[in-house]
Amino acid sequence: MNGFISEQIAQLIKYFKLHLIDRYIIQELVPVWLLCLSLCSVLGEVIGISFEQVQFITERDFPFIDALQIHGLKFPAFISLGLPFSLLMATIITYSKLAENNEIIALKSCGTSLLRLISPAAIFSLAIAILMFYLNMTIVPPANYRAAMIIENEFKVERSKLQKYQHKNIIYQDFALDHQLRSLKYLVIADRFDGQKLHQITLLEYQQRRLHKITIASSAVWHQQSKSWIFTNGSQQIIDDQRNYQQINHFKYLSLALDRNLLSYVQNYRDNREMNLRELYQWSDVLQDSNDLLKIRQLQINIQERYALPFSCIVFTLLGGILGCNYNHKINRISLAIVIIIGYQGIQFLATSLCVTGLMPIKLGIWLPNLMALGLSGIFLRPPRSKSQIKGAKIHELGNGRSL
């Protein structure tokens, strides 16, 4: 198998006419990376969903065929998650093996810098980062949604009735531009949304930054043909410029031309993991006018993660390559990779928690693990001083002291 992979890689490299050193390093790296990717993906899927599915099959008579289908649908997500970690493990193993065989020393003695040695792996990681971005953009979200639908259909669960999608105590705002200033157009307050109607709804409409109308109704439903909301069984109070109630109108049905974004806001039954980047941005536009700060933060975090996680492929490759070239025989390669992964995940969890609570800017928090890993790479990139250099520095310091 490895021989076939190496042969295909050799033909690909020959087609792109890479240098001999680049061809050699990539040929050594790719088979190890494929092995590490398989290990990370399978291990992640086993830990992530297999134990739960065994419980479903044994205790709830979940069909075995459906369980296999869910495994297949969730596997792209675990491949995507395993890409950065597999690159870290593969680069540490590959470059440390080269260092063990004194090939790194031989290449350095020929004038090859450390950055030049790592550049083939960095270029390869750039291709993997693009692949990860593509997976998260086109394949993973619909696969996650399909897997969730299989489970919900099997257990006859209506998604709109799930607790996480129950919309209660709804507050929605819409704004207009008034002399290039953003002013409140209307404010909607509703008790709940049952999947079809808003219940116990209050609508406050503003004109020229002043409250103009108050509409109270028992329910409201979106009417697609007229592109308007139909309010039922309520009253509308009109307020004049002196803030006095001018008149009160009771109605059984009242049609109001409110924005459809209100319906999109209350009718979104997709988890962030089930939406691609374009859909996340569309959902973000809808949420901007709402008062749900927690949802807005969580959505912005998810959007930033769609960029930061592919970039971590490049960061882990640089860090793994530098550590591998400076390999210490006393440290186990796999243990070193696991320690880095645990540290990265710990920092990511802490930074994300601070972003959710609003204690840290979202862009800084999501990119912080990558920035710290890059900083660590820069520290290890500096070559350690030899004993002769240290001795020369001490003699120079003593000489300066005597001259004083």
ZIMO-V36364 format. One line per field, one symbol per residue. phi: phi as a letter, one per 20 degrees, with the letter a starting at -180 (. if undefined). A space follows every 10 residues. Layout:
BEGIN
phi: ???
END
This chain:
BEGIN
phi: .fffffffff fffffelffg ffffffffff ffffffffff ffffffffcf fffgffffdd lfgfffffff gffefgffff fegfffffff ffffffffff emfffffffe nefffffegf ffffffffff ffffgfeddf gfffffffff ffffeldegf efffdfeclf ccccdceclm decfebcdcc faceoccedl dcddddclmc fdccdcbfbb cedffelbed eclbbcddde femdfebcde becbeceeff gffffededd fgfdceffff fffffffgee deffffffff ffffffefff ffgfffffff fffffefdff dfffffffff ffffffffff ffffffenec gfffffeggf ffffffffff ffffffffff ffffffffff ffff
END
